[in-house]
Amino acid sequence: MLNRFARALFTRLFTPVARLLLRLGVSPDAVTVVGTLGVSLGAVLFYPRGELFWGTIVITAFVFSDTVDGVMARLSGRTGRWGSFLDSTLDRVADGAVFAGLILWFAASDELVLAAVALACLVLGGVVSYAKARAEGLGMTADVGIAERADRLVSTLVAAGLSGLGVPYVLEVVLWVLAVLSLVTVVQRMTVVHAQATRTVEVPPEVSDRGPVA
């Protein structure tokens, strides 16, 4: 949902930044890699120590690279399969780092149930993305779902930041909700792909049991 409503806005906001980076000779791939490193380091260095607010600030500063690199690729005419592959692959790395940081923090705090919930968010989030990619690889679509990547990431970061400011229970509630919604999204995508895979091929109207109509 956030992908659909926010993409146009952020594209307009970051287009000047993308143009500047291109003039400086920076490639979209470099922005993708640096952004992933920034998100990952912010998550694994701050979250396990319970510094949720500052960890979220650092992560947020780098997470918008996911938009900037796409704008740069379009402006420079470098869109292609490699860029899409790199971006999607490193997105999984960044998501994994965010939830891994939270898992380590909960585990260190003896909050094992919440660590398990965060782990469920991590695993199910990966399955959500894989289901779509696998469906597209088989020539089908799986665009449905109520817990897409942007929704999961933004919700988690906002909740972690608020928790770091002392707002109680917000992170716990969000993680439980995300785990359930991610599971629902997996089921939705499996259902849609199953329907496409088993759809009966209709016989063209010009073809009868006796062969083509002359």
C-alpha positions in Angstrom: 0.0 0.0 0.0 2.8 2.4 0.9 4.5 1.5 -2.4 1.5 2.7 -4.4 0.8 5.9 -2.5 4.3 7.1 -1.6 6.4 6.2 -4.6 5.4 9.3 -6.7 6.0 11.7 -3.8 9.4 10.3 -2.9 10.4 10.2 -6.5 9.7 13.9 -6.8 11.6 14.7 -3.6 14.7 12.7 -4.4 15.0 13.5 -8.1 17.3 16.6 -7.4 19.5 14.4 -5.2 19.6 11.7 -7.9 20.6 14.3 -10.6 23.4 15.6 -8.3 24.8 12.2 -7.6 24.9 11.4 -11.3 26.7 14.6 -12.1 29.3 13.6 -9.5 29.8 10.3 -11.3 28.1 8.1 -8.7 26.4 5.0 -10.1 23.0 3.7 -9.0 24.6 0.4 -8.0 27.0 2.2 -5.6 24.0 4.0 -4.0 22.3 0.6 -3.6 25.3 -1.0 -1.9 26.1 2.0 0.4 22.4 2.2 1.4 22.3 -1.4 2.3 25.5 -1.2 4.3 24.2 1.8 6.2 20.9 0.2 7.1 22.6 -3.1 8.1 25.2 -1.4 10.3 22.6 0.9 11.9 20.5 -2.1 12.8 23.2 -4.5 14.1 25.2 -1.9 16.0 22.4 0.0 17.7 19.4 -2.3 18.0 21.1 -5.1 20.0 22.2 -2.5 22.6 18.7 -1.2 23.0 19.4 2.1 21.3 16.2 1.8 19.2 15.7 5.5 18.6 19.2 6.3 17.3 19.3 3.1 15.4 16.1 4.0 13.6 17.5 7.5 12.8 20.6 5.9 11.2 18.6 3.3 9.3 16.1 5.9 8.1 19.0 8.1 6.8 20.1 5.2 4.5 16.8 3.5 3.7 15.8 6.1 1.2 18.7 5.0 -1.0 16.2 2.4 -2.2 14.3 5.2 -3.9 17.3 7.3 -5.0 19.0 4.5 -6.9 15.8 3.7 -8.8 15.5 7.4 -9.8 19.1 7.5 -10.8 18.8 4.4 -12.9 15.8 5.8 -14.8 17.5 9.2 -15.3 20.7 7.7 -16.6 19.0 5.0 -18.7 20.7 2.2 -16.7 17.6 0.3 -15.8 18.0 -3.4 -16.5 17.9 -6.9 -15.1 21.2 -6.6 -13.1 20.0 -3.4 -11.3 16.7 -5.0 -10.4 18.4 -8.2 -9.2 20.9 -6.3 -7.1 18.3 -4.1 -5.6 15.9 -6.9 -4.7 18.7 -9.1 -3.3 20.2 -6.3 -1.1 16.6 -5.4 0.1 16.5 -8.8 1.7 19.8 -8.2 3.4 18.7 -4.9 4.8 15.4 -6.3 6.0 17.2 -9.3 7.6 19.6 -6.9 9.5 16.7 -4.8 10.9 14.9 -7.8 12.3 18.1 -9.6 13.4 19.0 -6.5 15.4 15.6 -6.6 17.2 15.9 -10.4 17.7 19.2 -10.0 19.4 17.9 -7.2 21.6 14.9 -9.2 22.7 17.0 -12.3 23.3 19.5 -10.3 25.4 16.6 -8.9 27.4 15.2 -12.5 28.0 12.1 -11.5 26.0 12.2 -14.9 24.2 8.6 -14.7 23.0 9.1 -11.4 21.4 12.4 -12.7 19.9 10.4 -15.5 18.4 7.7 -13.1 17.0 10.5 -10.9 15.4 12.0 -14.1 13.9 8.5 -15.0 12.5 8.3 -11.5 10.9 11.8 -12.0 9.4 11.0 -15.5 8.0 7.5 -14.7 6.8 8.6 -11.4 5.2 11.2 -13.4 3.2 8.5 -15.9 2.1 6.2 -13.0 1.1 8.9 -11.6 -1.2 9.9 -15.1 -2.5 6.4 -16.0 -3.3 6.0 -13.1 -5.6 9.4 -13.6 -7.2 8.8 -17.3 -7.8 5.4 -16.7 -9.2 6.8 -14.1 -11.7 9.6 -16.6 -12.6 6.9 -19.1 -13.5 5.0 -16.6 -15.7 2.3 -15.8 -13.1 1.6 -12.8 -10.8 1.3 -12.5 -7.0 0.8 -8.8 -6.4 -1.8 -9.2 -3.8 -1.2 -8.8 -0.1 -1.8 -6.6 2.9 1.8 -6.7 4.2 4.2 -5.7 1.4 7.8 -4.8 2.1 7.4 -1.1 2.4 4.5 -1.6 4.9 6.5 -3.9 7.0 9.7 -1.9 7.0 8.0 1.5 7.7 5.8 0.1 10.5 8.8 -1.6 12.2 11.0 1.5 12.0 8.3 3.8 13.3 7.5 1.4 16.2 11.1 0.9 17.0 11.7 4.7 17.1 8.7 5.3 19.3 9.8 2.5 21.6 13.2 4.1 21.8 11.5 7.3 23.0 9.8 5.4 25.8 6.4 4.7 24.2 5.3 1.4 25.8 4.1 -1.7 24.0 4.1 -0.1 20.5 6.9 -2.2 19.1 5.5 -5.4 20.7 2.0 -4.8 19.2 3.4 -3.9 15.8 5.5 -7.0 15.6 2.6 -9.3 16.5 0.4 -7.6 13.9 3.1 -7.8 11.3 3.6 -11.5 11.9 -0.1 -12.2 11.5 -0.4 -10.0 8.4 2.7 -11.5 6.8 1.2 -14.9 7.3 -2.1 -13.8 5.7 -0.2 -12.3 2.8 1.7 -15.6 2.2 -1.7 -17.4 2.1 -3.1 -14.7 -0.2 -0.3 -15.1 -2.7 -0.4 -18.8 -2.6 -4.1 -18.8 -3.2 -3.8 -16.4 -6.2 -0.9 -18.4 -7.7 -2.8 -21.7 -7.2 -5.8 -20.2 -9.0 -3.6 -19.2 -12.0 -1.8 -22.5 -12.1 -4.9 -24.6 -12.1 -7.1 -22.4 -14.3 -8.9 -24.4 -16.9 -7.9 -23.5 -20.4 -11.1 -22.5 -22.3 -11.7 -24.0 -25.7 -11.8 -21.2 -28.3 -15.3 -20.6 -29.6 -14.3 -21.3 -33.2 -13.2 -24.8 -32.3 -15.9 -27.5 -31.9 -15.6 -31.2 -31.0 -15.2 -32.0 -34.6 -12.4 -29.6 -35.2 -12.1 -26.0 -36.4 -15.1 -24.4 -38.0 -14.4 -23.8 -41.7 
